[in-house]
């Protein structure tokens, strides 16, 4: 009930993002059901049905990623002061986000089922003069358990992903207690620090008589000879004082750039090895490796854009834009990598469509629309999330006297420098991907 109230009371922008999730879920559900219809109409072609179902993994992953991005930017489920007192702690808000995501995805799956049944002619007859009858196995009985299983894959996956990603975490890092070793590798250590040579001083290691009741440490005994030979000075510093943490300047590049470059190279090599004579699963594996590599390399490349903006004596405009990109590299880098992966695959398929490759059908166009639209919507949602997290810094700059035109110029410069680096990269990867398949 709380999730329904928060969903109803959300702003129009939030409702629009949830409707985008529902629309992507409807398209993905329709694609999954169409693969089931192809399997029912052609029971002898099990390999083709499995391949169609494998291609549905791309829109499924894009829709789940969009649902996660929308759940992160939902202002109604963000922790705020005072909510824990009324029973809305971080765990309860995470549950509300998961339930809201489940509602949006379930609504989209039901809409996809209605469209599928309408195109099959199960509701009001065959529309469009029966043009979709051959694609959706019209006139044949549909296995209900298989359809229900396929329709529940997306809501369950999206809900579980949101619940895992938004689970409450302890903001304090765990205390790391260094393991101490005694002399000659023995575990433990003395009660206090001892100066050099204290082990061999006279009287420091005398055995104690049993039952004398003394509990003083051996290093605490001080004889007259030790007092005369040991110079007076400052007492030794205790060994349990934590070292001050290093300041976080945000200059460290996000990890994953080398792995991303390696995966892109492996994907291009797999596509070059496949050619046109290899099975389609090899091509799918190559594109999957290339896309994963672009996603992993996205934050590092975004961080590199921020560094390039600050090169050669930057002014206030370039400094603000570069620092903003470096701070937001991990947040917008991965959605930007997803968009680059989708764009490179789309450019490669467009280059192949002009040659001897077969024309794309309506289901392929629907899959491309779902993947591309979900990727672009995820990037825009990540930009909204970055703006929300940057609101405090923007307000502080305005209080310090920064002009609003300067902040708008920095935002425009950030939006312009990213296509300047990622655009040629997408075109190069698309050309290399289409080259082996066009021979």
Secondary structure, 3 states (H helix, E strand, C coil): CHHHHHHHCCCHHHHHHHHHHHHHHHHHHHHHHHHHHHHHHCCCCHHHHHHHHHHHHHHHHHHHHHHHHHHHCCHHHCCCCCCHHHCCCHHHHHHHHHHHHHHHHHHHHHHHHHHHHHHHCCCCCCCHHHCCHHHHCCCCCCCHHHHHHHHHHHHHHHHHHHHHHCCCCCCCCCCCCCCCECHHHCECCCCCCCCCCHHHCCCCCCCCCCCCCCCCCHHHCCCHHHHHHCCCCCCCCCCCCCCCCCCCCCCCCCCCHHHHHHHHHHHHHHHHHHCCCCCHHHHHHHHHHHHHHHHHHHHHHHHHHHHHHCCCCCCHHHHHHHHHHHHCHHHHHHHHHHHHHHHHHHHHHHHHHCCCCCCCCHHHHHHHHHHHHHHHHHHHHHHHHHHHHCHHHHHHHHHCCCCHHHHHHHHHHHHHHHHHHHHHHHHHHHHHHHHHHCC
